[in-house]
């Protein structure tokens, strides 16, 4: 895989013109674009279509579905006309919900998107879990949910770079790991406390990286994306 194909650039904006311009600029220098709730709520499926039809790059539809199995299956099926490369659900929705998501995705046949599960949001710590009745720590709960997702047929998980080793040990080399919160050494840290460089994350075993502000807020987003790809060369 070309190193740049491992990178999904995050479109954290509600401005559809800005999103299309950025995606056009980055085409060929990142693997795809991540479209999250902010953009999707503002622009809907038409906004996603505007990006994919103009740019033609893979889309990670980062909507983190979490509901009863029938509703999640319906949401996945509703997303299929957009031809996303990746969709995701919350692992805490349980086995039946995750199986329903995979079965719904499979109706796309050869165009089936990769289905990933979110374990524990990176904004939560041990104290937060205890407040909602989960006595186990974040590290153990992440691995537990990753194994549950794998047993449900899910393709992989979205995880912190610091959870890669534990999940790889528990789920093996073929389970896909998509890692956000990546910061090159030359990028501004911002509000990220536990950061890892792109090369460090890939070396640990990440399959894909979601990178936002180091690319999208750079004075020259194309130059930033190319610089990150160069750092991944030789893998």
C-alpha positions, 0 to 999 in steps of 0.5 A, a space after each residue: 500500500 502506498 503510504 499516502 493511502 493510509 491517511 484519511 484527512 478529517 473534514 471538520 467543517 460545515 462549509 461544503 465549498 471549503 470541504 470540496 476545495 480541500 478534498 480537491 487539493 488533497 486528491 492523490 496525496 491522501 487515501 481518503 476523506 473522513 466525513 464526521 457528524 458536524 459536516 453530515 448534520 449540516 450537509 447531509 448525504 448530498 454533502 457527501 455526494 458532492 465530495 465523492 462525485 467531484 473528487 472521487 476519493 474513498 470516504 470514511 463516514 464517521 457517524 458512529 451508529 449506536 441504536 437497536 439492531 434494526 435501526 443500525 442496520 437501516 442506517 447502514 443500508 441508507 448509507 450504501 448509495 453513498 458508497 463509503 469505503 468505511 462506516 462505523 458503529 459503537 461496540 457498546 451497542 452489543 453483538 446483535 447490533 454489530 452483526 446487524 451492521 455487518 449483514 446490512 453492509 454485506 448487501 452492497 456486495 463487492 462494494 461493501 464498506 469496511 465496518 469498524 467499531 468504536 470501543 471507548 471514546 478517547 475523551 473518557 477515562 477510568 473515572 468517567 467509566 466508573 460514573 456510568 457503572 463500568 468498574 473496569 479500567 479503560 484499557 481492559 474495556 477497550 480490549 474486551 470490546 475489540 474482541 467482542 467486535 471481532 467475534 461479531 464479524 466486525 472488520 476492525 476498530 477505531 482506537 487510540 495509538 496507545 491501544 494498538 499493542 494490546 488490541 493487536 495482541 488480543 485480535 491478531 494481525 488481520 484485524 484492521 486498526 484505524 487511529 485518530 489523534 495523530 500529530 507529526 513532530 512539526 505540528 502544533 499539539 493543540 488540545 491533544 495530550 497523548 499524541 503519537 507521530 504517524 510513523 510511530 503509529 504505523 510502526 506499532 501496527 496501525 493500518 490507517 490514520 485519521 489526521 485533521 488539523 496538522 493537514 487541514 489547518 496548515 498554511 499549505 495542506 497539500 505540502 503538509 500531506 506530502 510531508 507526512 507521506 514522506 515520513 511514512 516512506 520505506 514502510 
